[in-house]
Structure formats: structure tokens, C-alpha cells
């Protein structure tokens, strides 16, 4: 017997869509883990960039940001917590974009980089996660 819930459920995700989502998500995860790791060290380029952005060259702030980046990325990488990780990464990337706006960074290469990465976060997740597709369907 077919129920209303069965007919309203979203169709299965195709294999190409799943793999595209995994690749997009994998690229984001690798990039953000690297970004977090260089903040943990922190390399001089990190503290110099933070100073240019008006946050001072604080190694403790750099390490804190590195821990936050890695923690949010790990949440994103684990399937049961991936939506929470995507939400937290969206906030983190929005803060980075706001910082670039504040100092007048170039629009397409620096300021909007957080937007590009955020689109990859959500696009990869939407392509690979049926729960997100059920929550946010593009069509009914």
C-alpha cells in the first residue's frame, strides 16, 4: 500500500549527482582543513594578513580561528552533522567576506571568495544529501 508520505518523498539521487556533490564537498573540505592548519601553526603569512585586515598579528587569534575552521569543517565532513557544519561554515565565510568589504579588498578575487566557497559548500551538500533535498526542494 502506498502512503502519501511515499509519494511525496523526493526521488533517489542519481549517481552522477552524488559523485559531483562528493567532489565539490571534498574540495571544500581539503581547502578548509589546509586553511585551518596554517592558522594553527601560524605561519607568518597568516599573522601578516590578519594585521593587514585590522585584527593585529595575534598568534592566539590565528590559532583560535584555525580551531574554529577545522571544527566546522569536520562537522561538515561527517554525514549526520553535515547540515550543521554547512550552517556554521556559512557564518564563518560571511564574516570573512565582511572583513574584506571593510578593508576594501578586490571584489571578485577576495571579497566574493567566501561566496564562491559557500556555494560549493551548499551545492555539494545538496547534490549528495537527500535530507537537504527533502528540506529544500527546488521543485515540487
N, C-alpha and C positions, 0 to 999 in steps of 0.2 A: 504494500500500500504506500503510495506517495503522499507525503505531507506537504503543507505549504512551505515549511522550512526547507524541505529538499528542493523544491522548485525555485525558491528564492536564492539559494546558495550560488555563489559565483562559480563559474566553470573552472575546471582544472587549469593550472598554469602550464603553458607549453614548455617543452624542454629548452628551446632557444631562448625564451624569455627568462627562464630560471638561470641559465648559464650567463646570459648578458647581465642579469642582476648580480650574480655572484662575482663576475669580473669587475663590474663597477664598484661593488662594495669592497672587494679585495683591494682595488687600487686605493680607495679612500682609507681603508684600514692600514695598509702599508705606509702611505704618506703620513697619516696622523700619528702612527706609532713612532716613525722616524722623527717627526716634528716634536713629539713629546720627549723622546730620548735625548735629542740635542739640547733640550731645555733642562734636563736633569743634570747634565754634565757641569755647568752650562758652558758652552763654547763661547769665545769672545764675540763672535758674530751675533750671538743671541743677546748678550748684555748690551752690545753697541746698538743693536736695532731697537731694543727696549728703551734705551736712553734717547735715541732719535725720535721715538714715538711719545716721549714725555713721561715715561714711567720710571726713569732713573735706571742705573745699571745694577739693580739689585739681584744678586745671585739667588737669594731666598725666594723672591717673587718668581724668578725664572723657573726654579725647581717646583714651586707650587703650581705654576701653570703647566709644567710638564706632567706632574702627577694628575692634575685635572684632565688634561688631554688624553693621557693613557687610560685613565679610569673610564671616561666617557666612551672612548674607542673600544675598550674591552666590552663594555655593556652593549655597544652596537654590534660587536662581532658575535656575541652569544645569542643564538636564535630566540630563546624565551624573553630576553631583555632588549632585543634589538630596537623596538619602537621607543622605549625609554631612552636608550643610547642616542637614537636619532634626534629626539626632542632636546636632550642635553647638548648634543653637538650643534644643533641649530642655534641655541642660545650662545654658545661659545663662539661660533663663527660670526654671529651677529655682532657680538662685542668686538671682534677683530675688525669687522667692517666699519663699525662706528669709530674705532681708533684711527683707521686710515682716513676716514672722512674728516676727522678732527684735525689731522696734520696736513691735509691737502695732498694725499698720495695720488698718483695717476689712477684714473677711474678704472679703465678696463684691465690693467695688469695687476694692480694692487688692491684697490678698494673692492672691486667685484669678484676677486678671487674667492672670498668666502661664500658668495652666492653660487659660483660655479661648483665649489666643493659641496655646498648644501644641496644643490640639485642632484649631484651624484649620490649623496647620502640617501636622499629620499627616493630618487629614481631607482637606484639599485635595490633598495628595500622593497619598493612597490613591485618591482619585477620579480622578486624572489619570495615574497611573503604573502601567503593567501590571507592571513589575518588582517594585514593592512589593506589589501584589496577589498575585503568584506567591509572594513571600517570606512574606507574612502573609495567607493567605486566611481569610475569615470562615466559609466552609463548604467542604466537600469534595465 
